[in-house]
């Protein structure tokens, strides 16, 4: 019986010590989450599936619309306000030299000559993968224009953030020398913006 009590006490001490270590090593993440919660943000999740050539559109929040607009190889992520046609996500960086994360195209998942999947090595295509992060704000096109200043990018990030995750897909035109395209894609999107906006 005494041995059992000692074991329980030892286990409790170990448990408290482990919890203390977890808190200490994750304090930045915990405080960032608390700051985010303190900022009173609203969160929305959209799930869907889209086929080549189709437009996908879902309303969210206070009059916003998430859209996937078709292009020859896939889709372009756009967000708009119900009162105007401006793409509120169009100032998501980067703007030059590599594909923007809002552009979802089949060739991003194939190597340079379309002879196999996009993997590390000399044929690698520098393109976004299964997770696409983007930012948005109703100030885009009103008070914030291209090219945005760094502080304007931060202002957009502070307002709206989104992440599209590709869950499953099928590509077509998988022939060397051709440009791969999406045939269909299943995805989910997380969106957040300030409460009261």
Steps between C-alpha positions, in 0.01 A plus 500: 500500500787740587672418171178579313470841672864580417438406138189724484692791657792445261265487205328825607836676536608372157168612348526853646864527393408388144214751481731777622755414228229495232379843610851645510601372157170592334445835668546702178242288318259516794535878536459549123178297510379699801580826321310376194201402715520835680482678164149352453520347159231310318583167334329320213564169326398424143523154346442414139584319182540655157548360150706645215332806350257549791480805724459440874347775715390507866391797711659554841515766766355847456432495125820333380524230233773239459543400135706262291506642147599250227805546280644258240710301753294538820354787700574841650396576860308827522306668779252773442261723687133479398499874429781501241691273264854579628709192588578565868776234501692622193780656709608165647878478450719400323435708190791396275728212398305210657134399481272680742336268758157613371578336164416130524624327185572138417856560385590606858487130588709375206872534421637743239449272197177342634661154507421439869395655831661822622775375733833640621768489233606667178152476342326656804243770431504776763125516562257493794376161617190363670463793744428849364506797739353833396399835648206732433352834600214724385759780483657338191407722207370775731793624708757229418618465141771317306788507571429486873747624759615247768285669765198470268564125461504477881173694516340253255639202700362649820154514345449174313684171472415183317643158440384261229604136544477265204370169638484297179532564127543351156726644232473473122741552208773298673708477184861624480511836327137588581380714790316299768153622598250417774205277411346542847594603853353445848601764754429682825556866582544672838428873508528756781427871532441748785170486686273796435628560145 
